[in-house]
Amino acid sequence: MAKAEGKTAAGLDEIRQRINEIDERLQDLISERARFAQQVGVAKGELGSAVDYYRPEREAEVLRAVLARNKGGPLRDEEMLRLFREIMSACLAQQEPLKIGFLGPEGTFTQTAVFKHFGHSVRALPFHTIDEVFQEVECGAADFGVVPIENSTEGSVNNTLDMFLTSPLKIAGEIELRIEQHLMSRRKGLDAIERVCAHEQSLAQCRGWLRENLPHAELIGMSSNAAGARRARDEDGTAAIGPEVAADVYELVLLVNNIEDRPDNATRFLVIGRELLSASGQDKTTVLVSTADTAGGAGVLHQLLQPLAIHGVSMTRIESRPSRRKNWDYVFFIDVDGHAESAPVADALAELEHSASLFKVLGAYPKAIG
């Protein structure tokens, strides 16, 4: 028995030594990557700011290559993506981190979307409203912004759509985030919970779990999940619902993970910036269009969209909003597969622009990854 235990210990020691050697090589390679990232800044003339040489389309190409190489494990695709995002984020932030505005406050799902897309080596700047996020990116106080655009169960975020009617900003990316609702409090255990504070939407998305597991707890709607987390931090007997980042920000204990009733609930966010991006190879284009009379005769919308069908361009989403020009006049937000400057999308959009009274490319950007 002693000999067997000795062999086992020796085997473990050898494995740990191999892991140490791999760790050393990994650290050397990450440092080498960071030095090359520094050379990118030098090659571009020491521009001094990360936004000057951050290329979302290039990052998308790198992450797709990570997925292609992973081939099923042993780490899951999302874990491998997260590791590489953090490496790229840290390398990019050597001179100055990107400044990312988002719809706050801290501890919201939008902040989670920021970290998913950009990694944690950024300055995440919370703002009170979607309008404010747009304004801060426009004036250069933030390099990019992250705002919600649609939820799989609640539909579109109209305020975000309406901002594009007047804003010069472009869509620079999209983020798809599964909404994972966690129960959190100051102390461990469900027995002491008297009330649960969260945004009404989160309470509704967890109603079945709450009814079954906390039937006597009072459910209190808040202005945001972050407000609920603040109250849970300050009150005994109060729990909150929200993303994992809220527990980190407000120093709460995660009591139960994933209490949402529907595991397929997801929110899509847009990254907004000041430039139209080059093609990455797997892109989406969003355009804003209208005709002279959207309230006119039958078939107006069909005629407007006909160039997409003629050129075989796939339309993945369409939303209408009041144009603010006159009563009962509408504009259409359209997502299509492909990049605005690549065939056949470019040909279809040229014909669509010719027949539209209003035409604006809002962005051509990499599709969400992971």
C-alpha positions in Angstrom: 0.0 0.0 0.0 2.8 2.4 0.9 4.5 1.7 -2.4 1.3 2.4 -4.3 0.8 5.7 -2.4 4.4 6.6 -3.1 3.9 6.0 -6.9 0.7 8.1 -6.8 2.4 11.0 -5.1 5.3 10.8 -7.5 2.9 10.8 -10.4 1.1 13.9 -9.0 4.4 15.6 -8.5 5.4 15.0 -12.1 2.0 16.3 -13.4 2.3 19.4 -11.2 5.9 20.0 -12.5 4.6 19.8 -16.1 1.8 22.3 -15.3 4.4 24.7 -13.8 6.5 24.4 -17.0 3.4 25.1 -19.1 2.5 28.1 -17.0 6.0 29.5 -17.5 5.7 29.1 -21.3 2.2 30.6 -21.3 3.4 33.6 -19.3 6.3 34.1 -21.7 4.0 33.9 -24.8 1.5 36.3 -23.3 4.3 38.8 -22.6 5.6 38.3 -26.1 2.1 39.1 -27.5 2.0 42.2 -25.3 5.3 43.4 -26.7 4.0 42.9 -30.3 0.8 44.9 -29.3 3.1 47.7 -28.2 4.8 47.6 -31.6 1.4 48.1 -33.3 1.2 51.4 -31.4 4.7 52.4 -32.5 4.0 51.4 -36.1 1.0 53.7 -36.1 3.0 56.7 -34.8 2.5 56.4 -31.0 -1.1 57.6 -31.3 -1.3 57.3 -27.5 -4.9 56.1 -27.2 -6.2 52.5 -27.5 -9.1 53.6 -29.7 -6.7 54.8 -32.4 -5.6 51.2 -33.1 -8.4 49.1 -31.7 -10.0 47.3 -34.7 -13.2 45.3 -33.8 -13.1 43.5 -37.1 -9.6 42.3 -36.5 -10.6 41.1 -33.0 -13.5 39.2 -34.5 -11.2 37.4 -36.9 -8.9 36.4 -34.0 -11.8 35.1 -31.9 -13.3 33.1 -34.8 -9.9 31.5 -35.3 -9.9 30.6 -31.5 -13.2 28.8 -32.0 -12.0 27.0 -35.1 -8.9 25.7 -33.3 -10.7 24.6 -30.1 -12.4 21.6 -31.8 -14.5 20.7 -28.8 -12.3 20.9 -25.7 -11.3 20.1 -23.2 -12.3 23.7 -22.4 -15.7 24.8 -23.8 -15.8 27.4 -26.6 -17.1 30.1 -24.3 -14.4 29.5 -21.8 -11.7 29.7 -24.4 -13.2 32.8 -25.9 -13.3 34.5 -22.5 -9.6 33.7 -21.9 -8.5 35.2 -25.2 -10.8 38.2 -24.8 -9.0 39.0 -21.5 -5.6 38.5 -23.0 -6.4 40.9 -25.9 -8.0 43.4 -23.5 -4.9 43.5 -21.3 -2.6 43.8 -24.3 -4.6 46.7 -25.7 -4.8 48.6 -22.4 -1.0 48.9 -21.9 -0.8 52.6 -22.9 -4.4 53.6 -22.0 -7.5 51.5 -21.5 -10.5 51.9 -23.8 -13.3 54.0 -22.2 -16.6 52.3 -22.6 -19.8 54.1 -21.8 -22.8 51.9 -20.8 -26.4 52.2 -19.6 -25.8 52.1 -15.8 -25.8 51.9 -12.9 -23.0 49.5 -12.0 -24.1 45.9 -11.5 -26.4 45.7 -14.5 -26.6 43.3 -17.4 -25.3 46.0 -19.7 -22.1 46.2 -17.6 -21.8 42.4 -18.0 -22.2 42.8 -21.8 -19.3 45.4 -21.7 -17.0 42.9 -20.0 -18.1 40.0 -22.3 -17.2 42.0 -25.4 -14.2 44.1 -24.3 -12.7 42.2 -21.4 -12.1 43.6 -18.0 -9.0 45.8 -18.9 -11.3 48.7 -19.9 -12.7 51.7 -18.0 -16.4 51.0 -17.8 -18.3 54.3 -17.5 -21.9 54.1 -16.2 -24.4 56.7 -17.5 -28.0 57.3 -16.5 -29.7 57.1 -19.8 -29.3 55.7 -23.3 -29.3 59.3 -24.6 -26.3 60.1 -22.4 -24.3 57.1 -23.6 -24.8 58.4 -27.2 -23.8 61.9 -26.2 -20.6 60.9 -24.4 -19.4 58.7 -27.3 -20.3 61.5 -29.8 -18.2 64.1 -27.9 -15.3 61.7 -27.3 -15.6 61.3 -23.6 -16.1 57.6 -24.2 -14.5 55.6 -27.0 -17.4 53.3 -27.5 -20.8 52.8 -25.9 -22.9 49.7 -25.1 -26.7 49.9 -25.2 -29.5 47.3 -25.2 -31.4 46.9 -28.5 -33.7 43.9 -28.0 -34.7 41.2 -25.6 -35.9 37.8 -26.7 -39.0 38.0 -24.6 -39.7 41.7 -24.2 -38.9 42.9 -27.8 -37.1 46.0 -29.0 -35.7 48.9 -26.9 -37.3 51.8 -28.7 -35.2 54.5 -27.1 -32.1 53.0 -28.7 -33.7 52.8 -32.1 -34.9 56.4 -31.9 -31.4 57.8 -31.1 -30.2 56.6 -34.5 -32.7 59.0 -36.2 -30.4 62.0 -35.3 -27.1 60.6 -34.1 -24.1 60.4 -36.4 -22.7 57.4 -34.5 -22.2 54.0 -36.2 -22.9 50.5 -34.9 -19.5 48.9 -34.3 -20.5 45.5 -32.9 -23.2 43.4 -31.3 -23.3 41.3 -28.1 -25.7 38.5 -27.4 -26.0 37.9 -23.6 -27.9 35.1 -22.0 -29.8 36.6 -19.1 -28.8 34.6 -16.0 -30.6 35.8 -12.9 -28.9 35.0 -9.6 -30.3 35.4 -6.1 -28.0 37.3 -3.8 -28.0 38.7 -0.2 -25.7 39.8 2.6 -25.8 36.4 4.3 -26.0 32.7 3.3 -29.2 30.7 3.4 -32.8 31.3 2.3 -34.5 31.0 5.7 -33.9 34.6 6.7 -35.1 36.2 3.4 -38.2 38.3 4.0 -38.2 40.3 0.8 -36.7 40.2 -2.7 -35.9 43.5 -4.4 -35.3 43.7 -8.2 -36.5 45.3 -11.4 -40.0 44.3 -12.3 -38.8 42.5 -15.4 -36.4 40.3 -13.4 -39.1 39.5 -10.8 -41.4 38.4 -13.7 -38.7 36.3 -15.3 -38.1 34.4 -11.9 -41.7 34.3 -10.7 -42.0 30.5 -10.9 -38.8 29.9 -8.9 -39.7 32.5 -6.3 -43.2 31.1 -5.8 -41.8 27.6 -5.3 -38.8 28.5 -3.1 -39.7 31.7 -1.4 -43.5 31.7 -1.2 -43.7 34.0 1.8 -41.2 36.6 0.7 -42.4 40.1 -0.3 -41.5 40.9 -4.0 -40.6 44.6 -4.3 -40.1 46.2 -7.7 -37.1 48.6 -8.1 -35.9 51.0 -10.7 -33.0 48.6 -11.5 -31.5 45.4 -10.3 -28.6 47.5 -9.1 -30.9 49.4 -6.8 -32.2 46.1 -5.5 -28.6 45.0 -4.8 -27.8 48.2 -3.0 -30.9 47.6 -0.7 -29.8 44.0 -0.1 -26.4 45.2 0.9 -27.9 47.7 3.4 -30.7 45.5 4.9 -30.9 42.3 6.7 -33.6 39.9 5.4 -33.4 41.4 1.9 -32.3 39.6 -1.2 -31.8 40.9 -4.7 -31.9 39.4 -8.2 -29.4 40.2 -10.9 -26.2 39.3 -12.8 -23.1 38.0 -11.1 -21.4 41.4 -11.5 -23.9 42.9 -9.1 -22.8 40.6 -6.3 -19.2 41.7 -7.0 -20.0 45.4 -7.0 -22.2 45.4 -3.9 -20.3 42.7 -2.0 -23.2 40.2 -1.8 -23.2 36.4 -1.4 -24.6 34.4 -4.4 -27.3 32.2 -2.8 -28.7 30.5 -5.8 -27.5 30.7 -9.5 -29.8 30.7 -12.5 -33.2 31.1 -11.0 -34.8 32.4 -14.2 -37.8 30.4 -15.3 -36.8 30.4 -19.0 -33.2 29.4 -19.8 -33.4 30.8 -23.3 -34.0 34.4 -22.3 -31.3 36.6 -24.0 -30.7 40.3 -24.6 -28.9 41.7 -27.6 -26.7 44.8 -27.1 -25.1 47.2 -29.7 -21.6 48.6 -29.5 -21.7 52.2 -30.8 -18.7 54.1 -32.1 -17.7 56.9 -34.4 -16.5 55.0 -37.5 -17.8 52.6 -40.1 -15.8 49.3 -39.9 -14.1 47.3 -42.6 -15.3 43.8 -43.4 -14.4 41.0 -41.0 -15.7 38.1 -43.1 -18.8 37.4 -41.1 -20.7 40.6 -40.8 -24.1 42.2 -40.4 -25.3 45.5 -41.8 -28.0 47.8 -40.3 -29.7 50.5 -42.4 -32.3 53.1 -41.7 -34.7 53.7 -44.6 -38.0 55.3 -45.4 -40.1 56.2 -48.5 -41.8 59.5 -49.3 -45.1 58.1 -48.1 -45.0 55.1 -45.8 -48.7 55.5 -45.1 -49.5 55.3 -48.8 -50.8 52.6 -51.0 -50.4 48.9 -50.6 -47.1 47.3 -51.5 -44.9 50.3 -50.5 -42.8 48.4 -48.2 -42.6 45.4 -50.6 -41.3 47.7 -53.3 -38.8 49.3 -51.0 -37.3 46.0 -50.0 -37.4 44.4 -53.5 -33.7 45.1 -54.2 -32.7 42.8 -51.3 -34.7 39.9 -52.8 -33.4 40.5 -56.3 -29.8 40.4 -55.1 -30.3 37.4 -52.8 -29.6 39.4 -49.6 -31.0 37.9 -46.4 -32.9 40.2 -44.2 -32.7 39.1 -40.6 -34.7 41.8 -38.8 -37.0 44.7 -39.5 -38.5 47.3 -37.1 -40.6 50.3 -37.7 -40.6 53.6 -35.7 -42.4 56.9 -36.1 -40.2 59.2 -38.3 -40.9 62.4 -36.2 -41.4 64.2 -39.6 -45.2 64.0 -39.6 -48.0 62.0 -38.2 -48.3 58.4 -39.3 -45.0 58.5 -41.2 -42.6 55.7 -40.4 -38.9 54.7 -40.8 -37.6 51.2 -41.0 -34.6 49.7 -39.3 -33.4 46.7 -41.3 -30.6 44.1 -40.5 -29.2 42.2 -43.4 -26.5 39.5 -43.6 -23.2 40.7 -45.1 -21.1 43.9 -45.1 -22.4 47.1 -46.7 -19.3 47.5 -48.9 -19.2 43.9 -50.2 -21.2 42.3 -52.9 -24.1 41.5 -53.2 -25.1 43.7 -50.2 -23.5 46.8 -51.7 -25.4 46.4 -55.0 -28.7 45.8 -53.2 -28.2 48.9 -50.9 -27.4 51.1 -53.9 -30.7 50.3 -55.5 -32.5 50.6 -52.2 -31.0 54.0 -51.6 -32.2 55.1 -55.1 -35.8 54.3 -54.3 -35.9 55.6 -50.7 -36.6 59.1 -49.5 -34.4 58.5 -46.5 -31.4 56.1 -46.4 -28.6 55.7 -43.9 -26.1 52.9 -43.2 -26.1 52.7 -39.4 -23.3 50.2 -39.3 -21.6 47.2 -40.8 -20.0 45.2 -38.1 -19.0 41.6 -37.0 -21.7 39.3 -36.0 -21.8 38.4 -32.3 -19.3 35.7 -31.3 -20.0 33.4 -28.4 
